[in-house]
Amino acid sequence: MNGRLAGVALQLAALAVFVCMDTMLKLLTAQFAVPQLMWARFLFSLLAAALFFRLWLGRLPWRSRAPGLQALRSLLLAGSNLLFSNALVHLPLTDCTAIGFASPLFTVALAAVWLRERVGPRRWLGVGIGLLGVLIALRPPFLTGGAPVHWAAVLPLGTAAMFAVYQILTRRLATIDDPRTTILHTGLAASLATSLAQPFVWTPPALPEWGMLAALGLLGGLGHGLLVLAYARAPASLLAPMSYTQLIWASVAGVLVFADWPDGWTLLGAGVIALGGVLVALPDRQARG
């Protein structure tokens, strides 16, 4: 139980860090192309992790028993970030976060199918309710009677699907590799892939902007380092619903930094999603006994 509680605490800390990163990312999309921001985010997080382990361990624990899975996990994270960052260009931070809440629901389903984690009928009901909340947050015209759904609203859904697979791979790799190895590999393949795009999108940053780009990477590296440690201590089906707390911080950041107040549909959808998440997160009776 102590290990699970530590996993939950690490997950909550990671989510708060991710909101800080997303806020900075949305600010920087006004000056830089998204692929350049992704390059900085992964490169600086990789360099920070490598420096930390070099100073702490005196070596870099690169060797993985599953390098293919590590590379796939890193590329999935890059794709997830790319879609979310492009969504931030067109949509408020709170909306992107609310729609992205489909990710924990996908994670629970994948955990049952791939990792063989036990997911009972109540948790499946929670997944269904959560998906209904995602539909509400999307504000389809047949439900709201308003304007058509903005095309960019599809991007956080793609983010959710890719990040769900990323989380499942994180949990799978926790049984194969040392968490420190997984932390190092998180930004490796993503850095290499995003570097290929730089000749086409590069905008020279000023010195203060270099600092912000570096901070973007440090926040990303810290958040995913905490995530790896969380998944090494608790099952994916328990940790995934904790992502709903991210909406609180995203709403605060949206109001304070961008003056974007979440509307009623966003809040209603997020509330329904959170209800589904509670049903998923509650322990089974057999587990309590």
N, C-alpha and C positions, 0 to 999 in steps of 0.2 A: 504493500500500500504506500509506503514511504517513497518508493521508487516511482510509482504512478503519480503521486502528488508532485514530486520534483519535476516529472515530465510535463505536467500541466502548467506548473509555474514557469518553466523554461519556454513553453509554447506561448503563454500569455506575454512574456517579455519579448519574444521574437515578433509577435504581432504588433506591439507598440513601436518597435524599431522599424518595422516595415511601413507603418503609416508615416513616420518621419521621413523615410526614404521616398515614398510616393509623393509626399508634399513637395520635397525638394525637386523631384523629377518633374512634376507638373510646372513648377516655376521655371525650370531650365528648358522646357520645350519651347519657350518663347525665343530662345537664343540659338539652340542647337537642334540638329536633326536627331530623331529618335535613335537611329543606329549608332551615332556617335556617343550618345548618352549611355547606351547599352554597353558599348566598348569600354567606356570609363568605369561604369558600374562594376563590370566583371574583372577588368584588369586590375583596378586598385584593390578590390576585395581579395583577389588572388595574391597580389604582392603583400598585402597586409597579413594574410594568413601564413604565407611562406616566411615572412620576417618573424612573426610571432613564434612559429614552431622552431625556427632556426635558433632563436634566442632561448626558448624554453627547453627544447630537447637537444639542441646542438646538432640536429639533423632534420631532414624533411621526409616524413613518412609517406612517400609517393606510392610505394609498391602496393598494388591492389590485386586481390584475388579475382576480381571481376571488372577489368578495365573497360570492357564494352558497355556494361551496365552503368559504370561511372560516367562514361562519355555521353551515353544516351540521357542520363539524368541531367547532366549539365546543359545539353542542347535543348531538352524540354524546358528547363528553367529559362534559357535564353528566349525561346519562342514565346513562353508565357509572358515574360517581361516585355517583349516587343509588342505583343498584342495589347497588353494593358497600357503601356506607355502611349501607344497611338490612340487608345480610347480616351486617355486623359487630355489629349489635344482638343477633343470635341465635347466631352461630357464633364460634369462636375465630379470631384473626387468621391463624394458620398455615393453618387449613382453608380460609379464604376465599382466601388467597394461592395455595394449592396448586390449588384448583379453577379459579381465574382463570388458571392457566397454560395453559388452552386457547387463550388469546388469541394467543400467538405461532404456534400451529399454524394458527389461522384466518388470521393475517397472511400466513404463507408461501403458503397456498392462494390468497388474494386477490392477493398480489403476482404470482403466476404468471398468474392469469386477467386481472387488471385492468392491472397495470403491465408485463405481458409479461416479467417477470424470469424467467431460466432456472431451473427447478426440476426436477432430474433424478430418476430412479427412487429413488435412495438417500434423497433428501430427502423424497419422498412416503412412503417406508417409515418415516422418522422421524416424519412427521406421524401416521401410523397408530399407531405405538407410543406416541406421546405421548397420543393420544386414549384408548388403552387405560389409560394411567396415570391420566388424568382419571376414567375409570370406576372404577378402584380407589379413588381418593381420595374418591369419592362414597359408597363403602361400600354398594352396593345389597344388599338382604337375600339375594338369590339367590347372592351371592358370599360374604358374611360370615356369613350365618345370624343376624344380629342384628336390631336394630330398623329400621323403615323409614327411608328417607332423610329427613332434616329438610327441610321444604318450602323453607326459606331457602337450601338448597344450590343451588337453581336460579338464584338471584340472581347469584352470581359467574359462572355460565355466560353469563347475559345480559350481564354486565359484559365478559366475554371477547369476545363477539361484537361488541359496540359498540366496544370499545377496538381491536379488530383493524381495523375500518373507519376509526376515528380515525387509527391509525398509517399506514394506506395513504394516507389523505388528506394526512397530514403529509408523506409521501414525495412525493406528487403535487404538493403546493403548493411543495415545495422547488425544483421546476423552473419554477414560475410566479412566485412572489413572493419578495422578500427575506426571509430568516429573521426579521429584526427585525419585519417586518410580520406574519408569522404568529404570532410570540410575542405581539404586542399583541392580535391577534384571538382568541387562545386563550380568554380569559375574557370577551370582549365580549358575544356572544349569550347565553352561559351566565349572565352576571350579570343581563342584562335578563330572561331567562326565570325565573330563581329569585326575582327581586324580586317577581314577581306573586304568589308564594305567601306572602310575609311577613305580610300582614294576618291570615292565618288561623293562623299557627304561631308568631308572635313571642313570645319570652320575653326580657325585659330583662336583658342581661348586667351583672354587676358589673364594676368596673374591671379586676381581674385576669383575668376571663373575656374581656374585650375584647382583652387582650393575647394570650390563647391563640387567639382567633378570628383576630386579625391574623397570628399566627405560622402558623396553618393556611394562610392565603392565601399568605404569603410562601414557605412550603415548596412549595406547589403550583405557584406561579409559577416558582420556581427549577427544580423538577423538569421541568416541561414546557418551559421555556426550554432546558435541557440536551438534552431529547429532540429539539426542533426542530433544534438545532445538530448532533446526532448523525445525524439523517436527511438532513441536507444534505451529509453526508460519506460515508455508506455506505448500501448497499442495504437495503431492508426485510427481505429474506429472510436477510441476515446478522445484522442487529441484533435481530430479534424473539426468537431463541432465547436471547439474553443475559438475558432476563427471568427465567430459571430461577434465577439467583443471588439473586433477591429472596427466595426461600424461606429462605435462610440467615439473612438479617437479620430476616425476619418471625418465624422460630422463636426467635431470640434475644430479640426484643422481646416475644413472647408469653410466654416463660418469665420474663423479668426484670420486666416491667410487670404482667402479668395472671396469672402463675403457671399459664399454660396450657401443659402439656407435650403436644407432638404425639404422637398414638398411632401404633401400628405401621402401620395402614392408610394414614394420611396420609403417613408417611415412605416406605412402599413405593410408593404412587401417585406421590409426588413424584420418587422415584428412577427409576421407569419413564418418567415425563414427561421427566426430565433426559436419560435415554438417548436418547429420541427427539430431544430438542433437540440433542444432540451430533451425531447423524447428519445433522440438518438444517444445522448450523453448519459442518461440515467442508467445505473447499473441494473443488470438483470437480477431477478430474485434468486436464481441459482448461484450467481456470483456473490450475493450478500450472504447466502447460507454457507 
